[in-house]
Amino acid sequence: MNPFFSNIPTDNIKYVGFDMDGTLYDEFEFIIQVYTEISSLFIESDKCLSFMLQRWLQKGSSYNLIFDETFDIFKLKNKQIKCDFINLALNIFRNYSPKLILPNRSKCILTFLKEEYTLFLISDGNEKLQREKYFSLNLDKYFDISNVCFTGKYSSDSHKPNIESLNYLNIIPEQAVFIGDRICDEEFATNAKMKFKKVYNMIERH
């Protein structure tokens, strides 16, 4: 296909799609920033931050009990019941404006691919937050906004691809390759009848 990704046939391929977090950039950079702000709510903020980051590295981005565990272990500066703290932490997380840098490797690969293929991006998560990441990374230099869907990877049944998102982007799945970092990205691509390439921070994985 190109010098960066092997073992993908080029016949009939017109579209190359990407996941964003963990694929185009290291998501841990975002996590450090937003967890630093959330940990500042606690008395022992440094220890709290270290704990939260370690749990994220151990459990991954899909683990949703880190805030609960943090509340149970560390003392807040201002007393709150758990549900109020969880809501506050989620609000900080979802409305955070990160300062992210797109790695040079990603810039190079996107520039190279854009010359030959129509690039598209399908992400998942909170739409406002995903937009913030997208523009912070300056991905608008590589993707036409009409070829971007921030919440379109899954339907209400998370095991099924949201085919409507592909229709919305006018992507023909059989003529597309999707590049992502997680098993769920591969399942999404396979179920949508797209070819798949696994990478992490744009480094090929086998």
C-alpha atoms as an extended CHARMM CRD file, in Angstrom:
* protein
*
       206  EXT
         1         1  MET       CA              0.0000000000        0.0000000000        0.0000000000  PROA      1               0.0000000000
         2         2  ASN       CA              2.7630000000        2.4300000000        0.9830000000  PROA      2               0.0000000000
         3         3  PRO       CA              6.1380000000        2.4320000000        2.7620000000  PROA      3               0.0000000000
         4         4  PHE       CA              4.5020000000        2.7030000000        6.1900000000  PROA      4               0.0000000000
         5         5  PHE       CA              1.8970000000       -0.0740000000        6.2390000000  PROA      5               0.0000000000
         6         6  SER       CA              2.5290000000       -3.5350000000        4.8550000000  PROA      6               0.0000000000
         7         7  ASN       CA              0.3040000000       -6.4010000000        3.7530000000  PROA      7               0.0000000000
         8         8  ILE       CA             -2.6700000000       -4.3520000000        2.5930000000  PROA      8               0.0000000000
         9         9  PRO       CA             -3.5220000000       -4.8340000000       -1.0840000000  PROA      9               0.0000000000
        10        10  THR       CA             -3.9040000000       -1.5920000000       -3.0040000000  PROA      10              0.0000000000
        11        11  ASP       CA             -6.4120000000       -2.9570000000       -5.5160000000  PROA      11              0.0000000000
        12        12  ASN       CA             -9.7130000000       -1.1070000000       -5.3320000000  PROA      12              0.0000000000
        13        13  ILE       CA             -8.7040000000        0.9880000000       -2.2830000000  PROA      13              0.0000000000
        14        14  LYS       CA             -9.9110000000        4.5890000000       -2.4840000000  PROA      14              0.0000000000
        15        15  TYR       CA            -10.3930000000        5.5280000000        1.1730000000  PROA      15              0.0000000000
        16        16  VAL       CA             -8.1500000000        5.3610000000        4.2400000000  PROA      16              0.0000000000
        17        17  GLY       CA             -9.8310000000        5.9000000000        7.5920000000  PROA      17              0.0000000000
        18        18  PHE       CA             -8.4360000000        6.5130000000       11.0500000000  PROA      18              0.0000000000
        19        19  ASP       CA             -9.3660000000        6.2310000000       14.6610000000  PROA      19              0.0000000000
        20        20  MET       CA             -7.9490000000        9.2000000000       16.5930000000  PROA      20              0.0000000000
        21        21  ASP       CA             -7.0180000000        8.4170000000       20.2230000000  PROA      21              0.0000000000
        22        22  GLY       CA             -4.0270000000        6.1030000000       20.4900000000  PROA      22              0.0000000000
        23        23  THR       CA             -3.7530000000        5.9120000000       16.7150000000  PROA      23              0.0000000000
        24        24  LEU       CA             -2.8200000000        9.3560000000       15.4450000000  PROA      24              0.0000000000
        25        25  TYR       CA             -1.3120000000       10.4910000000       18.7550000000  PROA      25              0.0000000000
        26        26  ASP       CA             -0.5020000000        9.1060000000       22.2010000000  PROA      26              0.0000000000
        27        27  GLU       CA             -3.7110000000        9.4190000000       24.2190000000  PROA      27              0.0000000000
        28        28  PHE       CA             -1.6770000000        9.3500000000       27.4380000000  PROA      28              0.0000000000
        29        29  GLU       CA             -0.6200000000       12.9410000000       26.6860000000  PROA      29              0.0000000000
        30        30  PHE       CA             -4.2460000000       14.0050000000       26.9960000000  PROA      30              0.0000000000
        31        31  ILE       CA             -4.7970000000       11.8750000000       30.0970000000  PROA      31              0.0000000000
        32        32  ILE       CA             -1.8460000000       13.4970000000       31.8890000000  PROA      32              0.0000000000
        33        33  GLN       CA             -3.2880000000       16.9550000000       31.2630000000  PROA      33              0.0000000000
        34        34  VAL       CA             -6.8740000000       16.2880000000       32.2860000000  PROA      34              0.0000000000
        35        35  TYR       CA             -5.9890000000       14.0890000000       35.2790000000  PROA      35              0.0000000000
        36        36  THR       CA             -3.6470000000       16.8100000000       36.5330000000  PROA      36              0.0000000000
        37        37  GLU       CA             -6.6140000000       19.1630000000       36.7300000000  PROA      37              0.0000000000
        38        38  ILE       CA             -8.8720000000       16.5850000000       38.3930000000  PROA      38              0.0000000000
        39        39  SER       CA             -6.2000000000       15.5690000000       40.9180000000  PROA      39              0.0000000000
        40        40  SER       CA             -5.8770000000       19.2180000000       41.9930000000  PROA      40              0.0000000000
        41        41  LEU       CA             -9.2220000000       18.7610000000       43.7560000000  PROA      41              0.0000000000
        42        42  PHE       CA             -7.4940000000       16.5030000000       46.2980000000  PROA      42              0.0000000000
        43        43  ILE       CA             -5.2750000000       17.3700000000       49.2660000000  PROA      43              0.0000000000
        44        44  GLU       CA             -2.4620000000       15.0410000000       48.1670000000  PROA      44              0.0000000000
        45        45  SER       CA             -2.7110000000       16.0260000000       44.5290000000  PROA      45              0.0000000000
        46        46  ASP       CA              0.6730000000       14.6120000000       43.4440000000  PROA      46              0.0000000000
        47        47  LYS       CA              0.0250000000       11.1880000000       44.9600000000  PROA      47              0.0000000000
        48        48  CYS       CA             -3.4870000000       11.2750000000       43.5870000000  PROA      48              0.0000000000
        49        49  LEU       CA             -2.2440000000       12.0630000000       40.0770000000  PROA      49              0.0000000000
        50        50  SER       CA              0.3180000000        9.2660000000       40.2330000000  PROA      50              0.0000000000
        51        51  PHE       CA             -2.3750000000        6.8020000000       41.3010000000  PROA      51              0.0000000000
        52        52  MET       CA             -4.7910000000        7.8470000000       38.5540000000  PROA      52              0.0000000000
        53        53  LEU       CA             -2.1550000000        7.6720000000       35.8190000000  PROA      53              0.0000000000
        54        54  GLN       CA             -0.9860000000        4.2440000000       36.9460000000  PROA      54              0.0000000000
        55        55  ARG       CA             -4.5510000000        2.9340000000       36.9680000000  PROA      55              0.0000000000
        56        56  TRP       CA             -5.1510000000        4.2780000000       33.4620000000  PROA      56              0.0000000000
        57        57  LEU       CA             -1.9710000000        2.6150000000       32.1950000000  PROA      57              0.0000000000
        58        58  GLN       CA             -2.9540000000       -0.6420000000       33.8790000000  PROA      58              0.0000000000
        59        59  LYS       CA             -6.5990000000       -0.6890000000       32.8410000000  PROA      59              0.0000000000
        60        60  GLY       CA             -6.7640000000        1.3030000000       29.6170000000  PROA      60              0.0000000000
        61        61  SER       CA             -9.0860000000        3.9650000000       28.2860000000  PROA      61              0.0000000000
        62        62  SER       CA            -12.2520000000        1.8700000000       28.5340000000  PROA      62              0.0000000000
        63        63  TYR       CA            -11.9610000000        1.4220000000       32.3240000000  PROA      63              0.0000000000
        64        64  ASN       CA            -14.5690000000        3.6380000000       33.9880000000  PROA      64              0.0000000000
        65        65  LEU       CA            -13.9470000000        3.2230000000       37.7330000000  PROA      65              0.0000000000
        66        66  ILE       CA            -10.8110000000        5.3340000000       38.1750000000  PROA      66              0.0000000000
        67        67  PHE       CA            -12.6960000000        8.3030000000       39.6340000000  PROA      67              0.0000000000
        68        68  ASP       CA            -14.5840000000        6.0210000000       42.0480000000  PROA      68              0.0000000000
        69        69  GLU       CA            -11.3570000000        4.4140000000       43.2350000000  PROA      69              0.0000000000
        70        70  THR       CA             -9.6240000000        7.7690000000       43.6020000000  PROA      70              0.0000000000
        71        71  PHE       CA            -12.4560000000        9.1260000000       45.7440000000  PROA      71              0.0000000000
        72        72  ASP       CA            -12.2710000000        6.0580000000       48.0090000000  PROA      72              0.0000000000
        73        73  ILE       CA             -8.5200000000        6.4550000000       48.6280000000  PROA      73              0.0000000000
        74        74  PHE       CA             -7.7900000000       10.1950000000       48.7020000000  PROA      74              0.0000000000
        75        75  LYS       CA             -9.3100000000       13.1360000000       50.5700000000  PROA      75              0.0000000000
        76        76  LEU       CA            -10.8480000000       16.0300000000       48.6770000000  PROA      76              0.0000000000
        77        77  LYS       CA             -9.9850000000       19.6210000000       49.5580000000  PROA      77              0.0000000000
        78        78  ASN       CA            -13.6950000000       20.3780000000       49.6790000000  PROA      78              0.0000000000
        79        79  LYS       CA            -15.9680000000       17.7270000000       51.1450000000  PROA      79              0.0000000000
        80        80  GLN       CA            -18.3500000000       16.1490000000       48.6450000000  PROA      80              0.0000000000
        81        81  ILE       CA            -20.3500000000       12.9700000000       48.4260000000  PROA      81              0.0000000000
        82        82  LYS       CA            -19.0930000000       10.4960000000       45.8470000000  PROA      82              0.0000000000
        83        83  CYS       CA            -21.7820000000       11.0730000000       43.2200000000  PROA      83              0.0000000000
        84        84  ASP       CA            -21.1660000000       14.8380000000       43.2770000000  PROA      84              0.0000000000
        85        85  PHE       CA            -17.4310000000       14.3260000000       42.8460000000  PROA      85              0.0000000000
        86        86  ILE       CA            -17.9450000000       11.8480000000       39.9900000000  PROA      86              0.0000000000
        87        87  ASN       CA            -20.2020000000       14.3290000000       38.2060000000  PROA      87              0.0000000000
        88        88  LEU       CA            -17.6560000000       17.1120000000       38.7120000000  PROA      88              0.0000000000
        89        89  ALA       CA            -14.7660000000       14.9490000000       37.4650000000  PROA      89              0.0000000000
        90        90  LEU       CA            -16.7400000000       13.8550000000       34.4040000000  PROA      90              0.0000000000
        91        91  ASN       CA            -17.6560000000       17.4590000000       33.6760000000  PROA      91              0.0000000000
        92        92  ILE       CA            -13.9860000000       18.4950000000       33.8390000000  PROA      92              0.0000000000
        93        93  PHE       CA            -13.0180000000       15.5480000000       31.6380000000  PROA      93              0.0000000000
        94        94  ARG       CA            -15.6680000000       16.0940000000       28.9690000000  PROA      94              0.0000000000
        95        95  ASN       CA            -15.1920000000       19.8530000000       28.7590000000  PROA      95              0.0000000000
        96        96  TYR       CA            -11.4160000000       19.9160000000       28.9250000000  PROA      96              0.0000000000
        97        97  SER       CA             -9.5240000000       21.8610000000       26.2590000000  PROA      97              0.0000000000
        98        98  PRO       CA             -6.2560000000       19.9680000000       25.7480000000  PROA      98              0.0000000000
        99        99  LYS       CA             -3.0470000000       21.2720000000       24.2340000000  PROA      99              0.0000000000
       100       100  LEU       CA             -1.9180000000       18.4330000000       21.9950000000  PROA      100             0.0000000000
       101       101  ILE       CA              0.8030000000       18.0670000000       19.3760000000  PROA      101             0.0000000000
       102       102  LEU       CA              0.4590000000       15.7590000000       16.3950000000  PROA      102             0.0000000000
       103       103  PRO       CA              3.6160000000       13.6050000000       16.1670000000  PROA      103             0.0000000000
       104       104  ASN       CA              5.8570000000       14.1550000000       13.1540000000  PROA      104             0.0000000000
       105       105  ARG       CA              5.3730000000       10.5260000000       12.1520000000  PROA      105             0.0000000000
       106       106  SER       CA              1.6170000000       11.0690000000       11.8970000000  PROA      106             0.0000000000
       107       107  LYS       CA              2.1020000000       14.2920000000        9.9410000000  PROA      107             0.0000000000
       108       108  CYS       CA              4.3700000000       12.5190000000        7.4710000000  PROA      108             0.0000000000
       109       109  ILE       CA              2.0710000000        9.5200000000        6.9610000000  PROA      109             0.0000000000
       110       110  LEU       CA             -1.0790000000       11.6260000000        6.6150000000  PROA      110             0.0000000000
       111       111  THR       CA              0.6180000000       13.9060000000        4.0920000000  PROA      111             0.0000000000
       112       112  PHE       CA              1.7980000000       10.9070000000        2.0980000000  PROA      112             0.0000000000
       113       113  LEU       CA             -1.5820000000        9.1520000000        2.1020000000  PROA      113             0.0000000000
       114       114  LYS       CA             -3.5460000000       12.2980000000        1.3120000000  PROA      114             0.0000000000
       115       115  GLU       CA             -1.8530000000       12.4640000000       -2.0890000000  PROA      115             0.0000000000
       116       116  GLU       CA             -3.3640000000        9.1210000000       -3.1310000000  PROA      116             0.0000000000
       117       117  TYR       CA             -6.4910000000        8.4880000000       -1.0670000000  PROA      117             0.0000000000
       118       118  THR       CA             -9.5270000000       10.1670000000        0.4330000000  PROA      118             0.0000000000
       119       119  LEU       CA             -8.8520000000       10.3110000000        4.1670000000  PROA      119             0.0000000000
       120       120  PHE       CA            -11.6200000000        9.9940000000        6.7290000000  PROA      120             0.0000000000
       121       121  LEU       CA            -11.7700000000        9.8920000000       10.5200000000  PROA      121             0.0000000000
       122       122  ILE       CA            -14.3130000000        8.0800000000       12.6810000000  PROA      122             0.0000000000
       123       123  SER       CA            -13.8990000000        8.4520000000       16.4190000000  PROA      123             0.0000000000
       124       124  ASP       CA            -16.0570000000        7.6940000000       19.4280000000  PROA      124             0.0000000000
       125       125  GLY       CA            -16.7230000000        9.3200000000       22.7700000000  PROA      125             0.0000000000
       126       126  ASN       CA            -17.9630000000       12.7300000000       23.8160000000  PROA      126             0.0000000000
       127       127  GLU       CA            -18.4250000000       14.8060000000       20.6690000000  PROA      127             0.0000000000
       128       128  LYS       CA            -17.3610000000       18.1290000000       22.2080000000  PROA      128             0.0000000000
       129       129  LEU       CA            -14.1830000000       16.6260000000       23.6470000000  PROA      129             0.0000000000
       130       130  GLN       CA            -13.3180000000       14.7930000000       20.4330000000  PROA      130             0.0000000000
       131       131  ARG       CA            -13.7030000000       18.0510000000       18.5010000000  PROA      131             0.0000000000
       132       132  GLU       CA            -11.3760000000       19.7990000000       20.9480000000  PROA      132             0.0000000000
       133       133  LYS       CA             -8.7410000000       17.1070000000       20.4210000000  PROA      133             0.0000000000
       134       134  TYR       CA             -9.1790000000       17.1930000000       16.6400000000  PROA      134             0.0000000000
       135       135  PHE       CA             -8.5500000000       20.9190000000       16.3460000000  PROA      135             0.0000000000
       136       136  SER       CA             -5.8330000000       20.9430000000       19.0120000000  PROA      136             0.0000000000
       137       137  LEU       CA             -3.9540000000       18.3640000000       16.9140000000  PROA      137             0.0000000000
       138       138  ASN       CA             -4.5120000000       20.5120000000       13.7910000000  PROA      138             0.0000000000
       139       139  LEU       CA             -6.0250000000       17.5150000000       12.0360000000  PROA      139             0.0000000000
       140       140  ASP       CA             -8.1000000000       19.8630000000        9.9000000000  PROA      140             0.0000000000
       141       141  LYS       CA             -4.9350000000       20.2190000000        7.7820000000  PROA      141             0.0000000000
       142       142  TYR       CA             -5.3080000000       16.5960000000        6.7060000000  PROA      142             0.0000000000
       143       143  PHE       CA             -9.0270000000       15.7850000000        6.9150000000  PROA      143             0.0000000000
       144       144  ASP       CA            -11.8750000000       17.6240000000        5.2690000000  PROA      144             0.0000000000
       145       145  ILE       CA            -14.4300000000       18.1820000000        8.0410000000  PROA      145             0.0000000000
       146       146  SER       CA            -17.0630000000       16.5900000000        5.7930000000  PROA      146             0.0000000000
       147       147  ASN       CA            -15.0510000000       13.3600000000        6.1130000000  PROA      147             0.0000000000
       148       148  VAL       CA            -14.9940000000       13.3960000000        9.9170000000  PROA      148             0.0000000000
       149       149  CYS       CA            -17.4610000000       11.7740000000       12.3180000000  PROA      149             0.0000000000
       150       150  PHE       CA            -16.7030000000       12.2450000000       16.0160000000  PROA      150             0.0000000000
       151       151  THR       CA            -19.2630000000        9.8660000000       17.5200000000  PROA      151             0.0000000000
       152       152  GLY       CA            -19.9660000000        7.5090000000       14.6650000000  PROA      152             0.0000000000
       153       153  LYS       CA            -18.0500000000        4.3280000000       15.3490000000  PROA      153             0.0000000000
       154       154  TYR       CA            -20.7480000000        2.4120000000       17.1680000000  PROA      154             0.0000000000
       155       155  SER       CA            -24.5040000000        2.1510000000       17.2900000000  PROA      155             0.0000000000
       156       156  SER       CA            -26.3780000000        1.8030000000       20.5820000000  PROA      156             0.0000000000
       157       157  ASP       CA            -25.1970000000       -1.8110000000       20.5110000000  PROA      157             0.0000000000
       158       158  SER       CA            -21.4530000000       -1.2370000000       20.9210000000  PROA      158             0.0000000000
       159       159  HSD       CA            -20.6640000000       -4.5480000000       19.2240000000  PROA      159             0.0000000000
       160       160  LYS       CA            -22.1450000000       -3.3940000000       15.9360000000  PROA      160             0.0000000000
       161       161  PRO       CA            -20.6090000000       -0.8010000000       13.6230000000  PROA      161             0.0000000000
       162       162  ASN       CA            -22.6430000000        2.2830000000       12.9340000000  PROA      162             0.0000000000
       163       163  ILE       CA            -22.9170000000        1.7600000000        9.1900000000  PROA      163             0.0000000000
       164       164  GLU       CA            -24.9010000000        4.9900000000        8.9550000000  PROA      164             0.0000000000
       165       165  SER       CA            -21.7240000000        6.9090000000        9.8080000000  PROA      165             0.0000000000
       166       166  LEU       CA            -20.0380000000        5.4180000000        6.7380000000  PROA      166             0.0000000000
       167       167  ASN       CA            -23.0430000000        6.3230000000        4.6020000000  PROA      167             0.0000000000
       168       168  TYR       CA            -22.9950000000        9.8260000000        6.0770000000  PROA      168             0.0000000000
       169       169  LEU       CA            -19.3600000000       10.1990000000        5.0120000000  PROA      169             0.0000000000
       170       170  ASN       CA            -20.0890000000        8.6600000000        1.5970000000  PROA      170             0.0000000000
       171       171  ILE       CA            -17.5220000000        5.9260000000        2.2160000000  PROA      171             0.0000000000
       172       172  ILE       CA            -17.7790000000        2.6340000000        0.3390000000  PROA      172             0.0000000000
       173       173  PRO       CA            -16.5690000000        0.1200000000        2.9730000000  PROA      173             0.0000000000
       174       174  GLU       CA            -15.3150000000       -2.4530000000        0.4700000000  PROA      174             0.0000000000
       175       175  GLN       CA            -12.9910000000        0.2090000000       -0.9450000000  PROA      175             0.0000000000
       176       176  ALA       CA            -11.6670000000        1.3560000000        2.4340000000  PROA      176             0.0000000000
       177       177  VAL       CA             -8.9140000000        0.5680000000        4.9100000000  PROA      177             0.0000000000
       178       178  PHE       CA             -9.4630000000        1.5140000000        8.5500000000  PROA      178             0.0000000000
       179       179  ILE       CA             -6.4720000000        2.1170000000       10.8300000000  PROA      179             0.0000000000
       180       180  GLY       CA             -6.8260000000        1.8430000000       14.6010000000  PROA      180             0.0000000000
       181       181  ASP       CA             -5.1310000000        0.7200000000       17.7990000000  PROA      181             0.0000000000
       182       182  ARG       CA             -7.7100000000       -1.4060000000       19.6150000000  PROA      182             0.0000000000
       183       183  ILE       CA             -9.4980000000       -4.7120000000       19.1600000000  PROA      183             0.0000000000
       184       184  CYS       CA            -12.7950000000       -2.8360000000       18.9950000000  PROA      184             0.0000000000
       185       185  ASP       CA            -11.4200000000       -0.8440000000       16.0270000000  PROA      185             0.0000000000
       186       186  GLU       CA            -10.6600000000       -4.0930000000       14.2360000000  PROA      186             0.0000000000
       187       187  GLU       CA            -14.1350000000       -5.4370000000       15.0200000000  PROA      187             0.0000000000
       188       188  PHE       CA            -15.6630000000       -2.2140000000       13.7210000000  PROA      188             0.0000000000
       189       189  ALA       CA            -13.6940000000       -2.4140000000       10.4750000000  PROA      189             0.0000000000
       190       190  THR       CA            -14.3290000000       -6.1210000000        9.9670000000  PROA      190             0.0000000000
       191       191  ASN       CA            -18.0570000000       -5.8760000000       10.6370000000  PROA      191             0.0000000000
       192       192  ALA       CA            -18.2800000000       -2.9090000000        8.2810000000  PROA      192             0.0000000000
       193       193  LYS       CA            -16.4220000000       -4.9370000000        5.5980000000  PROA      193             0.0000000000
       194       194  MET       CA            -13.3850000000       -2.6650000000        5.5900000000  PROA      194             0.0000000000
       195       195  LYS       CA             -9.8000000000       -3.8650000000        5.5840000000  PROA      195             0.0000000000
       196       196  PHE       CA             -7.9550000000       -3.1540000000        8.8210000000  PROA      196             0.0000000000
       197       197  LYS       CA             -4.4460000000       -2.2120000000        9.8950000000  PROA      197             0.0000000000
       198       198  LYS       CA             -3.4850000000       -2.1640000000       13.5660000000  PROA      198             0.0000000000
       199       199  VAL       CA             -1.1290000000        0.5640000000       14.7310000000  PROA      199             0.0000000000
       200       200  TYR       CA             -0.2980000000        2.3160000000       17.9830000000  PROA      200             0.0000000000
       201       201  ASN       CA              0.6950000000        5.9670000000       17.6970000000  PROA      201             0.0000000000
       202       202  MET       CA              1.0750000000        5.3030000000       13.9460000000  PROA      202             0.0000000000
       203       203  ILE       CA              3.5870000000        2.4930000000       14.5080000000  PROA      203             0.0000000000
       204       204  GLU       CA              2.5040000000       -0.7190000000       12.8310000000  PROA      204             0.0000000000
       205       205  ARG       CA              1.5240000000       -3.6530000000       15.0570000000  PROA      205             0.0000000000
       206       206  HSD       CA              1.2520000000       -7.3020000000       14.0050000000  PROA      206             0.0000000000
